[in-house]
């Protein structure tokens, strides 16, 4: 089983930066496609960024150029560097993991979320 623990959220002023971290357990990190999603109350959870087990990254259009996703396979950790934050970025940010095509049984995992609040 894979467990995900997010950290790094907090309160920041518009224009500031935060770095979120997602620590994983389960010893199969190198077989996981990772992602960050966010959600506000009453709204749909939306994609922020993804990074494949092979290190290929992708971003939602509104995040491109401001956010950077990366992974450290030695530490079983995925990071989300967030710059030029806007009040609209305020949300609970969730870490996601999906087993890649090398894993026989597909699985999907979610962390508990970390709150990011951007003041205007």
C-alpha positions as CSV (number, residue, x, y, z in Angstrom):
1,X,0.0,0.0,0.0
2,X,1.1,3.6,-0.7
3,X,0.5,6.4,1.7
4,X,1.0,10.1,0.8
5,X,1.6,12.9,3.2
6,X,1.5,16.5,2.0
7,X,3.2,19.4,3.7
8,X,4.3,23.0,3.0
9,X,1.0,24.7,2.8
10,X,0.2,27.9,4.6
11,X,-0.6,31.6,4.3
12,X,1.2,33.8,1.8
13,X,0.6,37.2,0.2
14,X,-0.2,37.6,-3.5
15,X,3.0,37.4,-5.5
16,X,4.7,35.2,-3.0
17,X,5.9,31.6,-3.2
18,X,5.4,28.3,-1.5
19,X,6.8,24.8,-1.9
20,X,4.7,21.8,-1.3
21,X,6.1,18.4,-0.6
22,X,4.5,15.0,-0.9
23,X,6.2,12.2,0.9
24,X,5.3,8.7,-0.1
25,X,5.7,5.3,1.5
26,X,5.3,1.7,0.1
27,X,8.6,1.2,-1.7
28,X,7.2,1.5,-5.3
29,X,7.7,5.2,-5.8
30,X,9.7,4.6,-9.0
31,X,6.6,2.9,-10.5
32,X,4.2,5.8,-9.7
33,X,2.9,8.6,-11.8
34,X,2.5,11.6,-9.5
35,X,0.3,14.6,-9.5
36,X,-1.0,17.6,-7.6
37,X,-4.6,18.6,-7.6
38,X,-6.5,21.3,-5.8
39,X,-10.0,21.9,-4.6
40,X,-12.1,24.7,-3.0
41,X,-15.4,24.0,-1.1
42,X,-18.3,23.4,-3.5
43,X,-16.0,23.2,-6.5
44,X,-14.6,20.3,-8.6
45,X,-11.1,19.1,-7.9
46,X,-8.8,20.3,-10.6
47,X,-5.5,19.2,-12.0
48,X,-2.5,21.4,-11.1
49,X,0.4,19.4,-12.5
50,X,1.6,15.8,-13.1
51,X,4.9,14.1,-13.4
52,X,5.3,10.6,-14.7
53,X,7.4,7.8,-13.3
54,X,9.9,8.7,-16.1
55,X,10.0,12.3,-15.1
56,X,7.8,13.8,-17.8
57,X,5.8,16.8,-16.4
58,X,2.6,18.5,-17.5
59,X,0.7,21.5,-16.2
60,X,-2.7,23.0,-16.3
61,X,-2.7,26.1,-18.5
62,X,-3.2,28.5,-15.6
63,X,-0.2,27.0,-13.7
64,X,2.2,26.9,-16.6
65,X,5.1,29.3,-16.1
66,X,4.3,29.8,-12.4
67,X,4.4,26.3,-10.9
68,X,7.1,23.6,-11.2
69,X,6.6,19.9,-10.3
70,X,9.6,17.7,-9.7
71,X,10.4,14.3,-8.1
72,X,13.3,12.9,-6.1
73,X,13.3,9.2,-6.6
74,X,16.0,8.7,-3.9
75,X,13.7,10.4,-1.3
76,X,10.4,9.1,-2.6
77,X,9.1,12.6,-2.7
78,X,7.4,14.9,-5.2
79,X,7.6,18.7,-4.9
80,X,5.4,21.5,-6.2
81,X,7.2,24.9,-6.4
82,X,4.6,27.6,-6.6
83,X,5.6,31.2,-7.6
84,X,3.7,34.3,-8.3
85,X,0.8,33.1,-6.3
86,X,-2.6,34.7,-6.7
87,X,-5.7,34.7,-4.5
88,X,-7.4,32.3,-7.0
89,X,-4.7,29.8,-6.1
90,X,-6.2,29.4,-2.6
91,X,-7.3,25.8,-2.2
92,X,-6.6,22.5,-0.5
93,X,-3.8,20.9,-2.5
94,X,-3.8,17.1,-2.8
95,X,-1.1,14.8,-3.8
96,X,-2.0,11.9,-6.1
97,X,-0.2,8.7,-7.1
98,X,-1.1,6.2,-9.8
99,X,0.7,3.0,-10.6
100,X,2.3,3.1,-14.0
101,X,1.9,0.5,-16.8
102,X,4.6,-1.8,-15.3
103,X,2.3,-2.6,-12.3
104,X,-0.1,-5.5,-12.8
105,X,-2.9,-4.1,-10.7
106,X,-3.8,-0.5,-11.3
107,X,-4.1,1.6,-8.1
108,X,-4.8,5.2,-7.3
109,X,-3.9,7.0,-4.1
110,X,-4.6,10.3,-2.5
111,X,-3.1,12.3,0.4
112,X,-5.0,14.2,3.0
113,X,-4.4,17.6,1.5
114,X,-2.6,20.7,2.6
115,X,-4.2,24.2,2.8
116,X,-2.8,27.0,0.7
117,X,-4.2,30.5,1.3
118,X,-3.1,33.5,-0.7
119,X,-4.1,36.9,0.6
120,X,-4.7,39.9,-1.7
